[in-house]
Amino acid sequence: MPSAKRIPSKRTSKPAGAPAAAAEKAVPSSGKTASAPRNIAAVLGRKPSRKAARDMLLIETRRLRAMFSEIAEHYVANTEGKIASIIDAIEAKALPAEKIDGMLKAVRDLTVKPQKGRRKDLFRIEKAAESLLKALEE
């Protein structure tokens, strides 16, 4: 009878049935596993190579970029929602001329430079929207 060739098995880092690693501890509140430790050097017991450190930096920087975009999208959506509610309130109410003049002055006094994309311009627009909301509530 011909001998069967033995296929070498790939050895994993943990044997079957071994307890979960420290990086995979269950989080009791969500039922999910905790994320891996942030300090790779501590896990490896040595300083990561320059290439590995560079790759980690690239991954983390891309993650930072995605977080920034998500936060910016939410901020824009919230501020646009406030402005849309102001528009709806102005359309729904008959406002006194004095109030309209004050609100127009607040909008016209707003100085922003959209082409520069500055945070202070976003802040000024948000404050103007809040002042309009406050004027509508009076």
Summary of the structure (lengths in Angstrom):
residues: 138
radius of gyration: 28.9
end to end distance: 97.0
largest distance: 104.1
contacts: 245
relative contact order: 0.07
helix: 62%
strand: 1%
